[in-house]
Each structure stands twice: as C-alpha cells, then as structure tokens.
Amino acid sequence: MPGRLRHRSYGPPVDRRRFLVVLAAGLAAAAAGRGAGAPLAPAAAPAVPRPADVTPEPAAAVADGLPTPLPPPTGVVSGIPGDGRLLALTVDDGTSSETVGAFVRLATDTGIRLTFFPNGRYASWTDHAAALRPLVESGQVAFGNHTWSHPDLTTLSDAEVATEIRRNRDFLRDVFGVENTPFLRPPYGVHNERTDRIAADLGHPTIALWNGTLEDGRVIDGHGLVQAAKRWFRLQTIVVGHANHPTVTTVFDELLAILEQRRLTTVTLADVWSPST
C-alpha cells in the first residue's frame, strides 16, 4: 500500500542501526573534500502547537492509503487536513552530506515518503542527486523551497528575498527536475505578509510550517530524538526534522517502529496539496 513501510531483512534492530551508521560514514567519505559550508545556527523555530490545538482544515479524501490532493492554498499550512492516519515527515537544510545520503537510502529501502526542503548552497544535495531523482519522479519524495542560503527573510530587502527564493527554485528545477512546487518553508519559520507575497509571485503561494518536530534544530542525542518522535508522531501531523547531524541516522529503526506501532501512513506534502488538482 502506498505510504506503508516496506520491511527489509537487515537482522535485529541494533544491526539495522549499525548498517545505517556504516552507510552514513561511507557516504561522508565519498563526499570528502566537497565542503558543504558552515553549519546553520540553531533555528529559533515557531512555537509548535500540540496536535489537539491545531485548527481543523477541510478534509482530503483518502484512497489506497494516500489522500486525494487538494489545491495548494495561498497562506500558511501547519498540519494535514482531515481525520486520517497520515504523517508528513519533512527534512530541512542539508549541511551534512552523510545524513542526506542516509535519508535517501532509508527512502529507497523502506518506501517511506519524505518531503525535503533543501538549501541549494550545500553540496549534499548534488552529491545525492542521482539517487534522489528517481524517487522524485515516482512521487515518493517531494521537494519544497527553503531558500538558497537560509537567511531570515524578514531582514532582507524585497530584491534579496526574491533572489534567495528564485535561486533555490531554479536549483530544484535544474538538479531534481522539480518544476512546480507550491511550498516555501521560510528559514526559522519566520515570515510576514511581505515575504509571503514575494514567494507567491515566484510560484510558492503555500507557506509550509509544521505542528510536530524532531527537536533537532539544535544538536540533540538519539534519546532526545526518539522522545520527540514519541511526542509528535501523531495523526495528521507535519513533522520537521533536519539533515544536519548524523545522530538521526542512528535511530531510524526506532522512528520507523513508532510509525508502525501507531499505524501511521507517511505522505509527502505533494500527496496532500498538488497544483495539478
């Protein structure tokens, strides 16, 4: 069923984690010498409401485990509409090539559906473009715009905001063949009416925020990541994580187990909102 996770024979969970750590290390070695730039400062993320506090939106019909896409709205989305058992795991930034590579292998191996919000300045994305393109073409992986270099857009001039968004939009098209994504995730979740208007003019009318988090906008250990997942892997939730530190790759087993235990179907944001609808 689409969105359900495929099981692979990797042995006991501890062996699976070791496999992923070895995978990440190998990918990092392959990318050596291609500096990805300085790590991002910890994000001052917007407050994350508890799922019960999220305002309901019109429901999307669900068939075969995936929703019938709605037209992308103009304005902010911060949760999945309706009363289904869906979860959108979204992954930002990409300062770590090994972590991006591990997420790509996770998607390939398990069938999990992911939405990436990359900053194109980081070499991690071009490092793994060949593996990502088939996932994008199949619809298992979707992309949104997170700006080229991760500035606070509200501190920039109109022209600078447009340059940040346009440059990353063109990067998504040229590297991954992504022609028409309606989603902008403003860095740090910071935006205003002016930046939203510029984003809409450049083809991104939907400001994609979140109502769940892996709490890894800062350095966090594996236990903290798993505890965040236990708190926020809930019905109709958009969860934000980051591809900046390899720690997350050591707890993939635990994250997958929580999804399975709670019978959550993973979706991309493009599964929920699509311009073609």
N, C-alpha and C positions, 0 to 999 in steps of 0.2 A: 504494500500500500504506500502511495506517495507520502513522504514526510516521516514514515516509520523508519526506525533504525535497523539496518542490516547487521546481523551478528557474524563475526569472523572468528575463526578458530585460532586465537592467539594464546590459549592456555589460561591459567589463573589470572585474576586482575593485576596482581603485582607484576607478572611478566608483561602484561599489556602496557603498564606504565613504563616499565624499563624499556620496552620496544620503542615507545614514543620518545623517551628521553634520548635514546641512541639515535633515532631518526632525526630529532632536532639538532643534535650535535653534528651529525653528518651534513645536514643542510647548511649549518653555520660554517662548517669547514669549506664547503663548496662555494660559499659566498664570500670567503675571506678576501680582504683587500678591496671590497667594494663598499666602503663606509656608508652607513645609512644615515649619517648625520647625528647630531646630539640628541639625546632623549628629550622628550617633551617634559615640560614642567608638570607636576601633578595638577589635574584639572579641578577647577572649582565647579563641580558639577551641580546642576539644578537639583533642588530637593526632590527626592523620589517618593511619591505618594504610596501608601500601602494599597494593594490591589483593591481593597474594598472601597477606597476613596476615589477611584478613577471614575470619571463621568462616563456612563454608557454611551456608545455611539450606535447608529443604525447597524443592524446585524448584516453580516455577509453570509449567504447560504453556503453550506458545506457539503461537498460531494466527493466521494472517494478519498476522504481524509484531508482534502485541501479546500479552501474556500473558493467560491466564485468571486473573482476580483471585483472590487468596487472602483469607480473612478477616483483618481487621486484628488483629495481635497486641497483647496487653497487654504493654507494655515497650518496649525500645529496638530500632529498626531502623537500620542504618548501611550497608546495601548491598542490592542487588537479589538475591533468591534465585535459584538455578539456574545453568545453564551457557549462557545465551543470549548475544545480542549487543545487550543493552539498555543504555541510559544514561538516567538521570533528571536533567535539568538543573533545579535548584531555585534560586529567586531570592528573596532576603530583603529586608526593611526597606522601602525606597522613599522615601528622603529626597529624591530627585531626580525631579521630575515628567517632565523631558525623557527621563530614562533609562527610567522605567516606560513612557512612551509609545513609545519606540523598541523595547522588548521586545515590546510589544503589536503594533506594526506588523510586526516580524520574524515573530511567530507567524502573523499574518494572511497575510503574503506567501509564507512558505515551508512552512507546515504543521508546523513544529517543535512538539513537545509540551512544555509547561512546567508546573511547579508553583510557584506564588507563595506566599510566607509574608510577608504584609504586616503592618506596624504601622499600625493604623487611624488613628492620630493624624495621619498625613501626608496632606496634601491630594492628593498624586499619585494616589492610588487612586480617589478620587471624580472627579478630573479625567478619568480614562480609563475610568470605569465603563461608559459606553455602548458602547465598543468591546470591552470585556472580556466583558460578559455573554453575547453570542452564542458566544464561544469557550468559556466555561464550560458553556453549555447543550449544545454539541456534544461536550463531553468532551475537547477538545483542550487546554484549560487547566484545571488543578485548583488548589485553594487549601487551605492549612493555617493553623493559628493560630500566630502568633508573638508574641502579647500585644499589648496596646494601645499601650504606650509604651516597650517594650524594656528593662525592668529586669532585674537579676539576681534571679530569682525566689527563690533561696535566702536572700536577705537580707530578704525580706518576711514579714509575718505571714500566717497562713492566710487571713484575710479579704482582705488585699491581693492575695495570689496569685489568689484566686478572682475578685476584681474585674477584675484585668488580663486574665485569660483570658475571663471572661464578657463583658466589654465588647467585646473583639475578636471573639468568637464571634457576638455579636449584630450587630456591624458587617458581618461576612461574610454573614450572612443578609440583612440589610436592603439592602445595597448590591449584592451579587452573586447573591443567591438561593441561597447555599450553606447548605443545611440540615443536612448530616450529614457533616462531615469528621472522621475519627478522629485526625487528625495534629496534634500540638503540636510545634513546634520551639522549645525554650526559648532565649531570648536568650543569646548567647555559648556555647551548647551546655551551659550549666550547669544541672544539675537534681539532685534527690535523691529518695529514696523518698517524702518528704512532698509535694513538688511534683507528683510523678508521680501520687500518689493523688488529689490535688485535681483535676488535669487529667482523670483518668479519670472522676471523679464528674461532671465538667462535659461529658462526651461525647468526650474526646480521650484514649483509652487508649494510643495509639501515639506514642512519643517518636521523632520523625524527626530523626536525626542524619545523618551523611554519611561517605563514605570517599574523597572526592575534593573538590578545591577550586580555584576560580579565583584564590585567594590575594588577593582584593580586599576583604577585611575592613579593609584599610588602603588608602591611596592608592597606586596602582601604575600603571606606564605600560603602553602597549599591548604592548610586547615581553614584559614580565613576565606579562601575562595569557595571551598565546599560549604561552609556555613552560609555564605552569601547565596549560593545556589539553592540551599535548602529553604532559605527565606523567600527567594524571589522567583524560583521556577514554579510558576503558578499559571492558572488558566488565563488565556488571552493577554499574556504579558509580552512586552518588548523588553528584552534584557540587553543591556550594553556591557560589553567586555572590550578588552584591548589586546592587540598583538604586539606588546611592547616588552614583555618579560617572559622567559620560558617556563616560569613556575606553573602557569596554567596547563602546560602540556603534560605535567606530571600527575594531574588529577582528572584527565579526560575520562578515565574509567568511572570515577565517582560521579561526574557530571552526567554521563550517559545513563548511569544506573538510576539517578534521580528522575530523569526524563521517563525512563521505562516504568519505574515504580508508580509514578503519578499519571501514567498513560497519556503523556503529552505528545502531540504531533508537532514537529517542527515545520515552520513555514518561513519563506523569505517575505520581506515587505512587498516585493512584487507579486507574490501569491495573493496578497491581501488587497493591494491597490495597484491597478495597472492602467496605463494610458490607453491601451487598446480596447478597454471595456466600452 
